Amino acid sequence: MKKHWAVVLPLLVIGCGPEDKDGDGIVDGVREPDSVSVVAPANPKGTVSGQVLNTRMEPLPDVAVKLTIGSATAEKPFETTTDARGNFVLTQVPAGSEVLVTVGKEGYATLRATATVPSHAGNIPINNGNANIGAIALAETQSTVRFTLLTPSGNPARGARAYLEAVPAGTIAFNGGSAAAVSSVVVTAEADAMGVVTFGNVPAPAELARIGGVGAAAGGYRLWVDPVDTNGDGIIDAAGHAAKIDASTLMVSGGSQLLRLPAPRNDAGGGSSASGFQLVVTNVPSLQYVKLADGEPQKPQMELQKKPIRNLLRPGEPIYLGFSQPVARESLLAILTDEFGRERFDLAVTSSATGDVYTLLPPSSIHEGQEYNLILRATSAYDGTVRTWKGYFISGDPRSPKSLQISTALYKDGSTGTAGSLDPGECIIISFNQSVTPTAVLLDAIVSTSNANPSFKAAPAAPPSAHSCFGETSTKYPIDTSFNDATSRFFFAYSATSINLSTTPVKVKADFTSFQSSDLSAYYETSWGVPVSSTTILEARLDKM
C-alpha cells in the first residue's frame, strides 16, 4: 500500500488593488475603454484660468488675479498675475470649490466672477478639472464725466451730493462654464457753486459703449442725486434724482450733460395723480374734493369726502395741511368763516421748518355741530404756482354725538300785514344746533298755538339762497357752495291765520315722525351721521327776527 503525502505550500497573499499613480481617475495600465475601473481621487484638485483684455480686445499683462476660497491662507493664498498675453492659471484649487475670482489692475475697473471647479465628468470623479472664466474685458478708469445740476427754479444745485456708477465696467465672454461676473465703478462728488458735479477716475463713454450690450444692457452711467437745500434754510430746493444715462448719449455731448432736478413731492407720488403743487394730505377731506365736468360720473370714494362725518374736527384739534412742495414764506392765506360765509374767524397758522406742513388752529369760540368753511391760497416756493382750495369742517368729537335740537325759530316780519304779527306769506326760519343732511322728502313743520296746529313743509336753505325769505345773491366770502348737501337752516312760508305774537305764544315744531317710519332712505342725518329717529319731535318758541 502506497502512502500519498500532501504537500502544503504557504500561500503569500499580497494586496494588489487597482492603482492610479498619475491621479487621472483611471486605473493605471488600462488600455481598453470598455474595461475602465474608476478610482475616486482622495484629494482632487483643479485649476482656474482665463484671459484678461482691455475693451479693444488687447491683452492686459500684470493684472492681479485672486481667488477667495475657504482653504486659502496668508502663507498660501491663491493669487497670480496675467502674463504678456493676458492669460492666468491658478492651480491646486480644491475640486468642487465655488470660488470668487477678483481681477483688477491700477487704472482699470475691477471685475468679480464666480465659478465652480469641476470635480466630476458626468458620473466619473476627476482630477485636474478646469474652471475657465473665459475672456475678461476691463474698462480703463482714467476719464472724467460731468453733470450740471439745476434746481426746478433754474438755479445751480450747489452742494448737491451725487453718486455715479459706471456699468458694466467689465465683462466676460467666450465662457462655456457656469461663471457669472459683475463689475462697476462707483464714485461720489459734490456740486460746485455752478452746480457742476465732476466724477474722476471713471471709464470714458466710449469704453462703456464698447463693452456694454444693447437696450437695457447698454453700457452707461447710473446717477443718483440726493435732495438738496442750496441755501441752508431748511427747505428742500430740489428733489432727489435717479436715472441711467447711456454711454452713447454722453459720447454725443462730449462727456457732460445738463440735468434739471425735479421738484420735491412729499407723498412720494402716492397722493393725487396730478403733478406739481398739490395739497396731498389733510385731516379735512373736503379740501381735496375734486369737481368733475357736468355729466362726468363721480367716484363714490370722492363723494364720501363731502360727507359731514368725514369732516368732523374735534374741538381744540388743529387742521393739518401737507403740501407736495414747500409754500413760499408768508404766502399761505387761510380764511375761516361760518356756514353762510358771512362771519370770519381768526386762525393761528404755524409752519414746519421745511415749509411743506402747516397747522391751522381754529378759535375756541366755534360751536360743536356747526359747519365752518375754509378757504386756502398758497404759492409754491419752487415755481411760483398759486393754488386755492376750499372745503368745510364740522366742529365735533366723533366719539360723542350731539343730540339734534332747534336753536332758533324766527319769522321775518313782512312789509304787509300788522307789525309784530305772524301774517300769511311771511317766512319762518328754523335753525338747528348742527348741520343736517336732508333727503328728497321735505321736513314737516307745525306752527302750534293753543287754538290751532297748521302743518307746513320746510325746505333746506343752504347759502346763498335767492328765495325772497333771504334774498342772498352771494356770500361775503367766496366759500364753496357745492358742499351744501347739509345745512342747519330750513324755512317755509306761513299761510294760515294771522297770529299776534304779543298776546299769543307760538311754538314751531320739527316733526320727523310722519314720513320716516316706512322708508329708511328718507331718514335725515345729523353731523355725526346719526339718523334722526322717526319718533323725534323738536320744538322751540317762535320769535321775531
C-alpha positions as CSV (number, residue, x, y, z in Angstrom):
1,M,0.0,0.0,0.0
2,K,1.4,3.3,-1.1
3,K,1.2,6.3,1.0
4,H,0.4,9.7,-0.5
5,W,1.9,12.7,1.1
6,A,0.1,16.0,0.9
7,V,2.4,18.9,0.3
8,V,1.2,22.1,1.9
9,L,2.8,25.2,0.4
10,P,2.4,28.5,2.2
11,L,0.3,31.0,0.2
12,L,1.5,34.6,0.4
13,V,-1.4,37.0,-0.3
14,I,-0.2,40.4,-1.3
15,G,-2.7,43.4,-1.5
16,C,-2.5,44.4,-5.1
17,G,-5.7,46.5,-5.6
18,P,-6.0,48.9,-8.6
19,E,-3.6,51.9,-8.6
20,D,-3.9,55.4,-10.1
21,K,-0.4,56.8,-9.7
22,D,-0.9,59.6,-12.2
23,G,-4.1,60.8,-10.5
24,D,-6.2,60.8,-13.7
25,G,-9.1,58.8,-12.0
26,I,-8.4,55.7,-14.2
27,V,-6.6,52.5,-13.2
28,D,-3.0,52.5,-14.4
29,G,-2.3,50.2,-17.4
30,V,-5.8,50.0,-18.6
31,R,-6.0,50.2,-22.4
32,E,-9.5,49.1,-23.3
33,P,-12.2,51.7,-22.8
34,D,-14.8,49.1,-22.1
35,S,-12.9,47.8,-19.1
36,V,-12.2,51.0,-17.2
37,S,-12.2,50.9,-13.4
38,V,-12.9,54.2,-11.7
39,V,-10.8,55.2,-8.7
40,A,-12.1,58.2,-6.8
41,P,-9.2,60.7,-6.1
42,A,-8.6,61.1,-2.4
43,N,-8.0,64.9,-2.6
44,P,-9.0,66.0,-6.1
45,K,-7.6,69.3,-7.3
46,G,-8.4,71.6,-10.2
47,T,-7.4,74.8,-11.9
48,V,-9.0,78.2,-12.6
49,S,-7.9,80.0,-15.8
50,G,-8.8,82.8,-18.1
51,Q,-7.6,85.8,-20.2
52,V,-7.8,89.5,-19.4
53,L,-8.2,92.1,-22.1
54,N,-9.0,95.8,-22.4
55,T,-12.1,97.0,-24.2
56,R,-10.2,97.0,-27.5
57,M,-9.6,93.2,-27.0
58,E,-5.9,93.7,-26.4
59,P,-4.2,91.5,-23.8
60,L,-3.6,93.1,-20.4
61,P,-0.4,91.9,-18.6
62,D,0.4,92.1,-14.9
63,V,-3.3,92.1,-13.9
64,A,-3.7,90.8,-10.3
65,V,-6.0,87.7,-10.0
66,K,-7.0,86.5,-6.6
67,L,-9.3,83.6,-5.6
68,T,-11.5,84.0,-2.5
69,I,-11.8,80.5,-1.1
70,G,-12.0,78.9,2.3
71,S,-8.8,76.9,2.1
72,A,-6.7,80.0,1.2
73,T,-4.2,81.1,3.9
74,A,-1.9,84.0,4.4
75,E,1.0,81.7,3.7
76,K,-0.5,80.0,0.7
77,P,-3.0,82.4,-1.0
78,F,-4.5,81.7,-4.3
79,E,-3.0,84.6,-6.3
80,T,-1.3,85.2,-9.6
81,T,-0.8,87.8,-12.3
82,T,-1.5,87.7,-16.0
83,D,1.3,87.1,-18.5
84,A,2.2,89.1,-21.5
85,R,-0.8,87.6,-23.4
86,G,-3.2,88.4,-20.5
87,N,-3.5,84.7,-19.5
88,F,-3.6,83.4,-16.0
89,V,-3.9,79.9,-14.4
90,L,-4.4,79.1,-10.7
91,T,-3.6,75.5,-9.8
92,Q,-4.1,73.2,-6.9
93,V,-7.6,74.5,-6.3
94,P,-9.8,72.0,-4.4
95,A,-12.2,70.4,-6.9
96,G,-15.9,71.2,-6.3
97,S,-15.0,74.6,-4.8
98,E,-17.1,77.6,-5.5
99,V,-14.7,80.4,-5.9
100,L,-14.8,84.2,-6.2
101,V,-12.3,85.4,-8.7
102,T,-11.2,89.1,-8.3
103,V,-9.5,90.6,-11.3
104,G,-8.0,94.1,-11.2
105,K,-5.3,96.5,-12.3
106,E,-4.4,100.1,-11.4
107,G,-6.1,102.4,-13.9
108,Y,-8.7,99.7,-14.8
109,A,-12.0,98.5,-13.3
110,T,-12.2,95.6,-11.0
111,L,-14.3,92.5,-12.0
112,R,-15.5,89.8,-9.7
113,A,-16.6,86.5,-11.1
114,T,-17.9,83.3,-9.5
115,A,-17.1,79.8,-10.8
116,T,-17.2,76.2,-9.7
117,V,-14.1,74.0,-10.1
118,P,-15.2,70.7,-11.8
119,S,-15.0,67.5,-9.7
120,H,-16.8,65.2,-12.0
121,A,-17.1,64.5,-15.7
122,G,-20.7,63.2,-15.8
123,N,-20.7,60.5,-13.1
124,I,-17.0,60.0,-13.1
125,P,-14.8,61.7,-10.4
126,I,-11.9,63.5,-12.0
127,N,-8.7,65.3,-11.0
128,N,-7.3,68.4,-12.6
129,G,-10.7,69.8,-13.7
130,N,-10.5,73.3,-15.1
131,A,-12.9,76.2,-14.5
132,N,-12.3,78.5,-17.4
133,I,-13.6,82.0,-16.7
134,G,-13.2,83.0,-20.3
135,A,-12.1,86.2,-21.8
136,I,-12.4,89.1,-19.3
137,A,-12.6,92.6,-20.6
138,L,-11.8,95.5,-18.2
139,A,-12.6,99.2,-18.9
140,E,-10.0,101.9,-18.2
141,T,-10.8,104.2,-15.4
142,Q,-8.8,107.3,-16.4
143,S,-11.5,109.6,-17.6
144,T,-13.8,112.3,-16.3
145,V,-17.5,112.9,-16.8
146,R,-19.5,115.9,-15.6
147,F,-23.1,116.8,-15.0
148,T,-24.6,120.3,-14.4
149,L,-27.4,120.1,-11.9
150,L,-30.1,122.8,-11.7
151,T,-33.0,123.2,-9.3
152,P,-36.6,123.4,-10.6
153,S,-36.3,127.2,-10.4
154,G,-33.2,127.1,-12.7
155,N,-30.6,127.9,-10.0
156,P,-27.4,125.9,-9.6
157,A,-27.9,122.9,-7.2
158,R,-24.7,123.8,-5.4
159,G,-23.7,121.5,-2.6
160,A,-25.8,118.6,-4.1
161,R,-24.3,115.2,-3.2
162,A,-24.2,112.9,-6.2
163,Y,-23.2,109.3,-6.8
164,L,-22.2,107.8,-10.2
165,E,-21.9,104.1,-11.1
166,A,-20.3,103.2,-14.4
167,V,-21.7,99.9,-15.5
168,P,-20.7,97.4,-16.9
169,A,-17.1,98.3,-16.3
170,G,-16.0,94.8,-17.0
171,T,-17.5,91.7,-18.7
172,I,-16.7,88.1,-19.6
173,A,-17.1,86.4,-22.9
174,F,-16.4,83.0,-24.6
175,N,-17.3,81.3,-21.4
176,G,-18.8,77.9,-21.6
177,G,-19.0,77.2,-17.9
178,S,-21.0,78.5,-15.0
179,A,-19.0,81.7,-14.4
180,A,-21.0,84.8,-13.7
181,A,-19.5,88.3,-13.3
182,V,-20.2,91.8,-12.1
183,S,-18.1,94.9,-12.5
184,S,-18.9,98.5,-11.9
185,V,-17.1,101.7,-10.8
186,V,-18.8,103.9,-8.1
187,V,-17.6,107.4,-7.3
188,T,-19.1,110.3,-5.4
189,A,-18.9,114.1,-5.9
190,E,-20.4,117.3,-4.7
191,A,-21.7,120.1,-6.9
192,D,-19.7,123.3,-7.0
193,A,-21.1,126.8,-7.0
194,M,-22.2,126.4,-10.6
195,G,-24.0,123.2,-9.9
196,V,-21.4,121.0,-11.7
197,V,-20.5,117.6,-10.3
198,T,-17.2,116.2,-11.6
199,F,-16.6,112.4,-11.4
200,G,-13.0,111.4,-12.0
201,N,-11.3,108.1,-12.5
202,V,-14.2,106.6,-14.3
203,P,-14.5,104.8,-17.7
204,A,-14.9,107.1,-20.7
205,P,-18.2,106.9,-22.5
206,A,-16.5,105.1,-25.4
207,E,-15.2,102.5,-23.1
208,L,-18.7,101.7,-21.8
209,A,-20.2,101.8,-25.2
210,R,-17.8,99.2,-26.5
211,I,-18.1,96.9,-23.5
212,G,-21.9,97.0,-23.0
213,G,-24.7,95.4,-24.8
214,V,-27.9,96.8,-26.3
215,G,-31.1,98.0,-24.8
216,A,-31.3,97.7,-21.1
217,A,-27.8,96.1,-21.1
218,A,-26.2,99.0,-22.9
219,G,-23.1,100.5,-21.1
220,G,-23.7,103.7,-19.3
221,Y,-23.9,105.6,-16.0
222,R,-26.3,105.3,-13.2
223,L,-26.6,108.7,-11.5
224,W,-28.1,109.3,-8.1
225,V,-28.5,112.8,-6.6
226,D,-29.6,113.5,-3.0
227,P,-32.3,116.1,-2.3
228,V,-30.6,119.4,-1.9
229,D,-31.1,122.6,0.2
230,T,-29.0,125.1,-1.7
231,N,-29.2,127.9,0.8
232,G,-29.5,126.0,4.1
233,D,-32.8,127.5,5.0
234,G,-34.3,124.1,5.8
235,I,-36.5,124.0,2.7
236,I,-35.5,121.4,0.1
237,D,-35.0,123.2,-3.2
238,A,-34.8,120.1,-5.4
239,A,-35.9,116.5,-5.1
240,G,-33.5,113.6,-5.4
241,H,-32.8,112.1,-8.9
242,A,-32.1,108.6,-10.1
243,A,-31.6,107.7,-13.7
244,K,-29.4,105.8,-16.1
245,I,-27.7,107.7,-18.9
246,D,-26.5,105.6,-21.9
247,A,-22.8,106.0,-22.7
248,S,-23.7,106.8,-26.3
249,T,-25.6,109.8,-25.1
250,L,-22.6,111.2,-23.3
251,M,-20.4,110.5,-26.3
252,V,-22.5,112.9,-28.4
253,S,-22.3,115.6,-25.7
254,G,-18.6,115.2,-25.0
255,G,-18.8,113.6,-21.6
256,S,-21.1,116.2,-19.9
257,Q,-24.9,116.8,-19.6
258,L,-27.2,119.3,-18.0
259,L,-29.9,118.0,-15.8
260,R,-32.8,119.9,-14.2
261,L,-33.7,118.2,-11.0
262,P,-37.4,117.6,-10.2
263,A,-39.4,119.5,-7.7
264,P,-39.9,117.5,-4.4
265,R,-43.2,115.7,-3.9
266,N,-43.6,114.8,-0.3
267,D,-46.1,112.0,-0.7
268,A,-43.7,110.1,-3.0
269,G,-46.3,110.2,-5.7
270,G,-48.8,108.3,-3.7
271,G,-51.5,111.0,-3.5
272,S,-53.3,112.7,-6.3
273,S,-52.3,111.6,-9.7
274,A,-51.8,115.2,-10.7
275,S,-48.3,116.5,-10.6
276,G,-47.0,119.8,-9.4
277,F,-48.1,121.9,-6.4
278,Q,-50.8,119.9,-4.5
279,L,-52.4,119.6,-1.1
280,V,-51.5,115.9,-0.6
281,V,-52.7,115.2,2.9
282,T,-55.1,116.9,5.4
283,N,-57.5,115.9,8.1
284,V,-60.2,117.9,6.4
285,P,-61.0,115.7,3.3
286,S,-63.4,118.1,1.7
287,L,-60.4,120.3,0.9
288,Q,-59.3,117.6,-1.5
289,Y,-62.7,117.1,-3.2
290,V,-62.2,117.3,-7.0
291,K,-65.1,118.6,-9.0
292,L,-65.7,117.0,-12.4
293,A,-67.3,118.3,-15.6
294,D,-71.0,118.2,-16.0
295,G,-72.2,114.7,-16.9
296,E,-69.0,113.0,-15.8
297,P,-69.7,110.4,-13.1
298,Q,-68.0,111.0,-9.8
299,K,-66.2,108.2,-8.0
300,P,-68.0,107.1,-4.8
301,Q,-64.9,107.5,-2.7
302,M,-64.6,111.1,-3.8
303,E,-68.3,111.7,-2.9
304,L,-67.6,110.4,0.6
305,Q,-65.1,113.3,1.1
306,K,-68.1,115.7,1.2
307,K,-69.9,114.0,4.0
308,P,-70.1,115.8,7.3
309,I,-69.0,112.8,9.3
310,R,-65.8,112.6,7.2
311,N,-65.1,116.2,8.1
312,L,-65.6,116.2,11.8
313,L,-62.8,118.1,13.7
314,R,-62.5,117.7,17.4
315,P,-62.7,120.9,19.5
316,G,-59.2,122.1,20.1
317,E,-57.7,120.0,17.3
318,P,-55.7,121.8,14.6
319,I,-56.2,121.4,10.9
320,Y,-53.2,119.7,9.3
321,L,-52.0,120.6,5.8
322,G,-49.3,118.7,3.9
323,F,-48.2,120.2,0.5
324,S,-46.3,118.4,-2.2
325,Q,-43.9,121.4,-2.3
326,P,-42.8,123.9,0.3
327,V,-45.0,127.0,0.5
328,A,-43.4,130.3,-0.1
329,R,-42.9,132.1,3.2
330,E,-45.9,134.2,4.4
331,S,-47.8,133.2,1.3
332,L,-50.4,130.9,2.9
333,L,-53.7,132.7,3.2
334,A,-56.3,130.9,5.3
335,I,-59.8,132.2,5.8
336,L,-62.3,130.6,8.2
337,T,-66.0,131.6,8.0
338,D,-69.3,130.4,9.4
339,E,-71.7,128.2,7.4
340,F,-73.1,131.1,5.5
341,G,-69.8,132.8,4.5
342,R,-70.7,135.9,6.5
343,E,-68.6,135.9,9.6
344,R,-64.9,135.4,9.7
345,F,-62.9,133.8,12.5
346,D,-59.2,134.1,13.3
347,L,-56.9,131.1,12.7
348,A,-53.5,130.5,14.3
349,V,-51.2,129.5,11.4
350,T,-48.0,127.6,12.1
351,S,-45.4,126.3,9.5
352,S,-42.9,123.5,9.8
353,A,-39.2,124.2,9.4
354,T,-39.4,122.8,5.8
355,G,-42.4,124.9,4.8
356,D,-44.4,122.0,3.4
357,V,-46.5,121.2,6.5
358,Y,-48.8,123.7,8.2
359,T,-51.2,123.6,11.1
360,L,-54.3,125.9,11.5
361,L,-55.8,126.2,14.9
362,P,-59.5,127.4,15.0
363,P,-60.6,129.6,17.8
364,S,-62.2,128.2,20.9
365,S,-65.4,130.3,20.1
366,I,-66.6,127.9,17.4
367,H,-69.6,125.7,18.3
368,E,-69.9,121.9,18.2
369,G,-72.1,120.6,15.4
370,Q,-71.8,123.8,13.3
371,E,-70.3,123.9,9.8
372,Y,-67.3,126.2,9.1
373,N,-66.0,127.0,5.7
374,L,-62.2,127.1,4.9
375,I,-60.6,128.9,2.0
376,L,-56.8,128.4,1.3
377,R,-54.5,130.2,-1.0
378,A,-50.8,129.3,-1.3
379,T,-47.8,129.9,-3.5
380,S,-45.2,127.2,-4.3
381,A,-41.7,128.1,-3.2
382,Y,-40.3,126.3,-6.2
383,D,-42.0,127.7,-9.3
384,G,-44.5,130.3,-8.0
385,T,-47.6,128.3,-8.8
386,V,-50.6,129.7,-7.0
387,R,-53.3,127.3,-5.9
388,T,-56.6,127.6,-4.0
389,W,-58.5,125.0,-2.0
390,K,-62.0,125.3,-0.5
391,G,-63.7,122.9,2.0
392,Y,-65.5,122.8,5.2
393,F,-65.5,121.0,8.6
394,I,-67.9,120.3,11.4
395,S,-66.7,121.0,14.9
396,G,-67.4,117.9,16.9
397,D,-65.9,114.8,18.6
398,P,-66.8,111.6,16.6
399,R,-66.9,109.7,19.9
400,S,-69.6,112.0,21.4
401,P,-72.5,112.6,19.0
402,K,-74.6,115.7,19.9
403,S,-78.3,115.3,20.0
404,L,-80.3,117.4,17.5
405,Q,-82.1,120.4,18.8
406,I,-83.8,123.6,17.4
407,S,-81.6,126.5,18.2
408,T,-84.0,129.2,17.0
409,A,-87.3,129.6,15.2
410,L,-87.7,133.1,13.8
411,Y,-90.2,134.8,11.5
412,K,-89.4,137.6,9.1
413,D,-91.9,140.4,9.7
414,G,-93.1,141.4,6.2
415,S,-93.8,144.8,4.7
416,T,-97.5,144.0,4.6
417,G,-99.8,142.9,7.4
418,T,-99.6,144.0,11.0
419,A,-96.2,144.7,12.6
420,G,-95.5,142.2,15.3
421,S,-97.9,139.7,13.9
422,L,-97.3,136.5,12.0
423,D,-99.2,137.0,8.8
424,P,-99.8,134.9,5.7
425,G,-96.8,134.9,3.3
426,E,-94.2,135.7,6.0
427,C,-91.2,133.4,6.3
428,I,-90.4,131.2,9.2
429,I,-86.8,130.0,9.5
430,I,-85.8,127.0,11.7
431,S,-82.1,126.8,12.7
432,F,-80.8,123.6,14.2
433,N,-77.9,123.3,16.6
434,Q,-76.0,121.3,13.9
435,S,-75.9,120.7,10.2
436,V,-78.5,118.2,9.0
437,T,-78.3,116.2,5.8
438,P,-81.8,116.2,4.3
439,T,-83.4,113.8,1.8
440,A,-85.8,114.4,-1.0
441,V,-88.7,114.3,1.5
442,L,-89.4,117.8,2.9
443,L,-89.5,118.3,6.7
444,D,-92.9,118.6,8.4
445,A,-93.1,121.9,10.4
446,I,-96.0,122.7,12.7
447,V,-96.9,126.1,13.9
448,S,-98.6,125.4,17.2
449,T,-100.8,127.6,19.3
450,S,-103.5,126.8,21.9
451,N,-106.1,127.1,19.2
452,A,-104.6,125.5,16.0
453,N,-101.7,123.4,14.7
454,P,-101.3,124.0,11.0
455,S,-98.7,121.9,9.3
456,F,-96.2,123.1,6.6
457,K,-93.4,121.6,4.5
458,A,-90.0,123.1,5.4
459,A,-87.2,123.1,2.8
460,P,-83.4,123.3,3.4
461,A,-81.9,126.7,2.8
462,A,-78.2,126.3,2.3
463,P,-76.4,129.5,1.4
464,P,-76.7,131.5,-0.7
465,S,-80.5,131.3,-1.0
466,A,-82.2,133.5,-3.6
467,H,-85.6,132.9,-2.1
468,S,-87.4,136.1,-1.0
469,C,-87.1,134.9,2.6
470,F,-83.4,135.6,2.4
471,G,-82.6,137.5,-0.8
472,E,-79.0,136.2,-0.8
473,T,-77.3,136.6,-4.2
474,S,-73.9,135.8,-2.9
475,T,-71.8,135.2,0.2
476,K,-69.5,137.8,1.7
477,Y,-66.6,135.4,1.5
478,P,-66.1,133.1,-1.6
479,I,-67.0,129.8,0.0
480,D,-67.6,126.7,-2.0
481,T,-71.4,126.2,-2.1
482,S,-71.2,122.8,-3.8
483,F,-70.8,121.2,-0.4
484,N,-74.3,122.3,0.7
485,D,-75.8,118.9,0.9
486,A,-76.0,119.5,4.7
487,T,-77.3,122.7,6.3
488,S,-78.6,123.9,9.7
489,R,-81.2,126.2,8.1
490,F,-84.7,125.3,6.9
491,F,-87.6,127.5,6.0
492,F,-91.3,127.7,4.9
493,A,-93.8,130.4,4.1
494,Y,-96.6,130.7,6.7
495,S,-100.1,130.6,5.1
496,A,-102.6,130.3,7.9
497,T,-104.5,132.8,10.0
498,S,-102.6,135.8,11.3
499,I,-101.3,135.5,14.9
500,N,-100.5,138.4,17.3
501,L,-97.3,137.1,19.0
502,S,-97.6,139.7,21.7
503,T,-100.8,138.1,23.0
504,T,-100.5,134.5,21.7
505,P,-97.5,132.3,22.4
506,V,-96.4,130.4,19.3
507,K,-94.2,127.3,19.1
508,V,-92.7,125.8,16.0
509,K,-92.2,122.0,15.8
510,A,-90.0,120.0,13.5
511,D,-91.8,116.7,13.2
512,F,-89.8,113.7,11.9
513,T,-92.5,111.1,12.7
514,S,-94.8,111.1,9.7
515,F,-92.6,110.4,6.8
516,Q,-89.7,108.2,8.1
517,S,-91.5,105.2,9.6
518,S,-91.7,103.1,6.4
519,D,-88.9,104.4,4.3
520,L,-85.3,104.1,5.7
521,S,-83.9,106.1,2.8
522,A,-85.9,109.1,3.9
523,Y,-84.1,109.5,7.2
524,Y,-82.3,112.7,7.9
525,E,-78.8,112.5,9.3
526,T,-77.0,114.7,11.9
527,S,-73.5,115.9,11.6
528,W,-72.3,112.8,13.3
529,G,-74.0,110.6,10.6
530,V,-76.7,109.6,13.1
531,P,-80.2,109.1,11.6
532,V,-82.8,111.3,13.2
533,S,-85.2,108.9,14.9
534,S,-88.7,108.6,13.5
535,T,-90.1,109.3,17.0
536,T,-88.4,112.7,17.0
537,I,-90.4,115.9,17.5
538,L,-88.4,119.1,18.3
539,E,-89.9,122.4,19.2
540,A,-88.9,126.0,20.0
541,R,-90.7,129.3,20.7
542,L,-91.2,131.4,17.6
543,D,-89.6,134.9,17.8
544,K,-89.2,137.8,15.5
545,M,-86.0,138.3,13.6
